């Protein structure tokens, strides 16, 4: 099943919502609710009907749209209280959104003068600000000078719009776009980074409408700059004339995407028109899985790891190709020797010479020459290429082995992220990746109750210990396990190190339980059966220089088990320091 590109609440979607909110101009403020710390609902009464405008500044789901039934709430924070007091008896007088900009400004005529409620929808920099004609009155997220020296958002300071450091798409002609379409980055990425207000989704759509593969190198698309300009103009005209066609896309009975206009990006998904942009957005977020903090962190960390994995896989392929090419280096030595042997056949100023090749049965071969150099110098240039190819051939196998090990560690990390059951589990994986240099940024402060390796108690009293990261796998295998304890790992795939500790000879039930745990905490957890190797820990060893979590073993027994935390296994509390809070591992 192909992966669905996530929908984006971008400038195009915001323009469609702005047109719907604009229809409420003249409505009177009718109250405020706060369904979440990062969300506000402003109610507006027009005639006998009340409309509700929902604002969210969540880093992943920032949006604005009209909702029919706001969530019931019982308290407001300081910003909600400020809105309730300052917008009392206010009327909505205008709605503005600069073209290709993710800023929506609602203008109110309030008792104390004009006020602006400004929604800035920019990922983790999203905010909702109330300002008068002079200064900021309040913000849902106060930004101090220490947090953002470039643009603090504080009560009492003048309000300045978010900076626009890139040109608007509709201001670029074909020549400017041709200058932008350079390099090896994908077309969609180059368009996104080179222009204001283009989300990855809309950038892909522009490429498709221009007859381009969005993933193709930008430099290869420079000849289609005119078609790209035409696609941008088409979307700009839709925004200018408000000719929106809100659409939802479904899979398996669930809304999986929305758009302000039908998109070719989603051509393979069943599409249905929506009554309005707000309805389309509300249906998507109503169907979307709830974003709890743990899932949010899991997705963010997994996305970062996948990005590094793609880079390392590309590096591996490049190194393999370079190794293959280095195999032809011996030919440069032969050419150099032939050139010296037939030096008298070379006339001054020649760019090539044809001589018999004794390594190919005397067949004639043409040797290219640089006329600026003598015969001896041309031969030396060929010998240097030979030496370089030899050096490359010697260095590349070790480099390939290193990159292959890094790829294995990253794939292990993806399994560990997927099976993480707590913030501390994710912290452990993130810290491990940062320590190995796979990720640049280390995680923030560790959760209050570090839990250590997962521990489970079987019905007959044995303990199953499961590592949560590469470093912890090493710890479980070589520190926690004794030489005669049983060690488990899913065969031939990435997964956790699992140890079974029993007072005597472990029962078959305990062995099966540990094998099932190893299957569950592996790449094969979604399959019906997984082969799991079981061996005495003393037969597991670590090769010199091997990365964390990488081991070799011998004398194993292989079991086929279902990948699940086994029945009749209950979590065991991890050992804790005196005075530390209790926590399940």
N, C-alpha and C positions, 0 to 999 in steps of 0.2 A: 504494500500500500504506500503510494508516494507521500512524502512529507508535505504538510501544508504550511505555506509561508504564513506566519501569524499576521493578522490584520493590524493596522497601525492607526491610532488616533492622530492623524497627521493634519497638515494644513488644509488638504482637500476635504477631509471629513469634517474638520472644524468649520470650514466655510459653509458646508451643508447644514450643520447644526446652527450656525450663526443666522442663517436665513430663517430658520424656524423660531429662534429666540426673538429675532427682529419683529416677527408677527405679534409679539407681546408688548410692543412699545405702547405706552399709555396705561399699562397695568399698574396697580398700586401694590406696594410691598405688603405682604400678608403674613410674615413670620419667617423664622429660620429654625432649622433643625440641624443636628450634627450626628449622623449615624455612625461616624468613626472619627478617630482623632485627625485623620487626614482627609476628611470629606465634610462638605457643607451642602445643605439644601436650602435654597432661597425660594419662598413661595410668593407668587404674584397673582393678584385677583384682577380679573378682567370681566366686568359685568357680574354675573352670578357664578362664574366658574373660576376655580383656583388652579393655577398651573405651577408646577414645581421644577425648578432648575437645579440639577445635581452637579456639583463640582467635586472632583477628586484630584488630589495632588500626589497620589501614590506613585512611587518611582516607576512601577511597571504598568500601572493601569490608569495613569492620569487622563482625565477626560471631562467633558461638559456635555450634558444633554438633558432634555426634558423628560421627567419621569411622571407616571400617572399616580403611583402610590408610594410616597417616601416612607422609609422605615421609621417606625416609632422610636423616639429617643426620649430620655428623661433628664438630660443635662447638657449644658453648653460649656465650652471652655471660654477663655477670655476673648478670643476672636469672635466666637459666636455671639457672646454677650454684646461686643462692640457693634456688630452688624445689627442686632436687634434694637439697640438704642439709637444708632445714628441713621438708620433707614426708616425709622418710625414715620409714617405718613408720607413716605417718599414715593415718587412715580418714576417708572422706567421711561426715559426720554430718548434713548438711542442705543444701538448695538453696533460695534465696530470691530472689524478684523482686517488688519493690513494684509494685502494679497501675499500668498505663500508664507504666511507667518502663523505661528502657533500661539498667538496672543489674542484673547477675546476680551473686549472692554465693554462693560455694561454701564451706561451713564444714567444716573438717578438725579432727579430734582428733589432734594431733601429739605427739611425745615431750616437747616443751617446753611443751605447753599448747595451747589452741584457737588456730587460725589461720583467717583469711578470705582467700580468693582472689577478688578483686572485679573483674569485667569491666565497664567503663564504655564503652558503644557509642554514641558521640555524634559521628560524623563526624571532623573533624580534631582534636577534643578527646578522642578515644577513648584508653583506657589499660587496663592490667592491673596490679593492685596487690595485693601481699601485705602483710597487716597482722595484728598480734596485738590483744589487747584494749586496748592502750594507744597504739601508734604504728605508722606505716608502716615496714615492714621493707625494702621495695624496690618498684620499679615498672619495667615494661618501658619506659616513657617518663618519665624524671625531669623534673618541671616546677619550675623555680626561681621565686623570688619576682619576679625581673625578667621572666620569661616570663608569669607570671600572678599579679599582686599579690593578686588576690581569692582564689585557691585554689591555692597551690603544693602539689606532691606530692613530698615529700622524705623519705628515710629519717630516722627519729628524730622526725618531727613527727606530731602526732595525725592520724588519718585522719578526714576529713569527707566525707560523701557529696556528689555534685554538687548544686548548688542547684536547688530546685524553685520557680521564680518565677511559675508559672502554675497555675491550678486543674486538678485531674484532670477528665477529661470526665464520669465517672460521678458527680461531685458537683454538676453544674449542672442546674438545672431549666429548664423552658420559659421562664420570665421572664428568667433569667440568659442563656440562649442568645439570646433576643430582643434583649437589650441588646448582645450581642456581634455580632449580624448587622446591621451598619451599614456605610455607605460603599459605594464603588465597587469595592473589591477583589473578586476572585472568591470565591465561597462557600468553596471548598476552602482557599484561602489564609487567609481570615479564621479558619476553624476551626483550621488548623494553628498560626497565630500566637497564637491566643487561649487554647489549652488545652495541657496537658502531655501529651506522649507520642503525639501524633497525627502520623503521617507524611503527606506529601502524598497518598500512595496511599490510606491509610485515610480521610483527610478526603474525598477524592473518592467513596470507597465509601459513606460516611455520607450524603453529598449524594444519591447515586443511590438509596439505600434510602429516603430521605425524599421521593423523587419530584421532586428538584431537578436542574437543570443545574449541574454543579460549576463551570462557568465563568461562571455568571450573577452579577451584582453581589450582594454579600452583603445590601445594604439591601433588595433586592427579595425576599429569602427570609425576611425577619423574620416574615411571617405563617405560615411553615411551621416555626416554632420547636418546636412540639409534635411534629411528625414527625421533626425532627432529634433531639430528645430520645429518642424511641422507638428510632431507629436506633442511637444511642449505647448505650442500655440493652441492646439486642439483642447488640451486640458485647461489652459488659461482662459479660453473662451467659455468653457463650461462654467468656470468659477465666476467670470464677469457677468454672465447672463443668468446665473443661478439655475442652470439647466441640469439639476441633479436628478439621478434615478437611484434612490437608496435601494440596496440589494443585500440580501443575506444568502449565505452559502451553507449547505448542510451536508453532513455525512452521518450515516447510521442514525438518522432522526434527530441529530443535535446540530445546532448552529455552530459552525466552526470558523466562520469569517463574515465580515461585513465590508461594504464599500459604498462610497457616495455615488459611484457610477459602475456599470458592469465592467469588470476587469478581465482582460485576457489571461492574467496571471492565474485566475481561478477557473479557467475554461473547462477543466476536467471535473469540476464540482457541480452538483445540481444547484441552480440559482432560483431565487424567488424574490419578487419585488416586495419591498416593505412600505408601510404606510408613510413612513418618514424616516429621516436619518436617526432621530432620537430613538425611534422604535427599534431600528436595526441594531444600534449600539446596545440598547437595553436588553434585547433578546440574546445577543452574543454574551454579554457579561452575566446574564441570568443563567445561561447554559454552561458558561465556562466554569471549570473547577475552582473552588474557593482557594484563594491565595493566602495560606497561612505563612507565618514567618519562616518556618522550617522548609516548606516547599519552595518559597521564594529564594532562600539561600541555596537550596539544592540545585535549582535550575541555574542560578547565576554561576555557581562554582562549576557545574557540569559544562556550561557554555564556554567558560574560560578554558577548561581542560580540552574540550573538543577543538577549540581554535589552535591551541598549541599542538595538539595531535595532528591536525591537518598540516601544519608547518613542518613537523618532524617527518611525516610521511612523504611530503614533497622533497625534503632534504635527502631522505633515504633513496628515493627514486633517482634524484640527481646524482648522488654518489655512485649508485649502481651503474648508471649510464656512463659516468666518468671512468669507472673501473673497466667497463667494457671497451671504451674508447682507448684506454691506456694500453690495451692489448696490442694495438697496432703500432706502438712506439718502436718496436724492433725494426719496423720498416724504415724509420728515419735513419737508423744506423747503417742499414744496407745502402740507402740512397747516398749518404755521405761518403761511404767507401767507394761506391761506383763513381761518384763525381770526382774524387781524387784520382781514381784509377784511369779515368778518361779525361783528365784535365786538359790534355793537348787538343781535344776535340772542341773545346769551348772557344768561340770567338768573342772578342770584347763587345760588350753592349747587348749580348744575347739574353733573352728572358726565359729560355728553356733550352735544354739539350737532350737529344735522344741517344741512348746507349744500350748495348745488350745487357740483359739482367741475368747473371750467372745463377741466381737463386731460382729463376723461373725457366730453366732450360735454354737460356740465351735469347728469350723473347725480348723485343725492343721495349724500353720503358722511357718515358719522358720525365725529366727532372726539372721542376720550375726553378728559375734563378732570379735573383735581384741584381739587375745590372749595376747598381751602385757599389756592389761588393765584388771582390776578387773571387776566383774559384775556391781558394782555401777558406776564405771568410764565409762563403756560401755553405761549404762543407761543415765548418764549425757551427754554423747556425742549425744545420740538420742534426749534428751531434748533441747540441744543447737541448733540442726538442726531444731527442732520444733519452737524455739523462733526466729531463723533467718528467717524461712519461714513466720512466722506471721509478723515480721517486714517488710519483702519484700512485703507481701500482703497489708500492710497498706500504704507503700510508693509508690508502683507502680501506683495506679490509678491517683495520682496527677502528676506523671512523664508522664504517658501516655497522660493525658490531656494537659500537657505543650508541649509535642512533637507534638501532634495533632494540637495545635494552631500554632506552628511554621510551620508545613506543610501547614496549611491554609494560613499563611502569605506569604510563598514562592510561593504558587500557585497564590495568588493575585499579587505578584510581577511579575510573568511571564506574566500575562495579562497586567499589567502596562507597562512592557518593550515592549510587542508586539504593544501596542497602542501609544507608545511615538511618538510624532511628531517633537521633537527637541532635541538638546543636553541637554538643560536645563531640559526637562522632564526626560531624562535618569539620569542626575545628581541627581535629586530629588529622584528617586527610589533607586539609588545606595547609596546615603547618608542615606536614611531611613534604608536600609538593614544593613549598617555598624553600625548605631546607635543602632540597635536591636541586634547586634552581629552575624547576619546571615552570613555576609561577613567580613573577617579580615581587608581588606584594604579599607579605605575610598576613595572616588573619589578625583581626583585632583581639582585644582581651578575651581570654578563655572564659567559658561559662563558669559560674560559681562552683559547681560540683563536678570536677573532672571524674569521669566514670571508669577509665581504664578499659582493658579488653572485655568483650562480652563474655559473660560466664553463665552457664546453665547447669542445673542439677538434675540428673536423671533419677528415675524412681528408685534405682538400687544404690543411690548415693555417690555415683561417679560424677565428676565435674567435666564439662565441655568448655574449653576456652577458645574464643574466636578473635583473631586480630582484626583491627579496623583500618589499618593503614600499612604501608610497606615497612616503615620502621617498627610498628607494633607487631607485624608478622614476625620480624626477626626476634623481637623481645619474647613473644609467645613461644617460638620454636626453640630458642637457645638459652632463655633465662627461666621461663615458667616451666617448660617441659623437662622432665627427667629423662635420662637415656633410655629407660625401658617403658616410657609412656608411648601411646600410639599417636601417630601424626597423620593428618588427613589433608588431601588437596584434590580438587576437581581435576580430572586427568586431561591434560592437553589444552586447557582453557584457563583464563584468568580468574582468580578467586582468592579467598582468604586462607591463611594457615589456621588449621583447627587441631587442637590437642585434646586427647581424652586422658584424664587423670583418674585412676581408680586405686583403691587400697590394695587390691590383689589382681588376679586375672580378670579383666573386664568381661562382662557378659556380652553375648551376641546382640542383645537388645540395646545395650549401651553403645556398642560399636556401630550398629545401624543408625542409632540416633545421632552420633557424631558425624557419620557419613552424610546423613540427610542435612545436617547443619552446614557441612562443607559444600554440598550441592546448592543449598539455598543462597549462601553467600558467595556465589560464583556467577560467571557469565551465562551459565546454563539454567538459571533459576526459573526462566519462563518455559522451559521444555518439560516433557513428561518424565524422562529418565535421564540421569546424569551418571557417567562413570566417575567414581571417586577412588583414588589410590589411598591405601592404608599401609603404613610401615612403622616399624619401631623408630623412635626419634633418633637413636644412635646411628641409624643408617641414612640420616639426612645431614648433608654438609653444605657449607658455603664455599664457593670457589674464591680464590684470592682476587680481589678487585671487583667482585660482583656487586651490583647495586643492591640497596635494601630490598628485602623480600624475595630475592632470587636465590634459589637453592637447587641442588641436585640430590637424587636419592636412588637407592637400589633395593632389590628384594621386596618389592611392594606386592600387596594383594589388592585386586580391583573389585569394587562392589558397584552394582548398579542400583541406584536408589532414587526416590522422588525428591525433587528439590524443594524442601520446605523445612522450617524449624520444626523438628519432630514432635509428634504427640508425646505426652507423658514427660515433657521437658519443661521445667519452669525456670524463669530467670532467677539467678542467684545474685544476691547483693555483693557488689565489689568490696574488697577490703577498703577501709577508710581510716584516715588519720584521726587521732583523738580530737574530739571537738568538732570534726567536720560534719556537715549535714549528710544524712543518709540519702543515697540515690541508687536507683536500679541501674545496672550496667546494660 
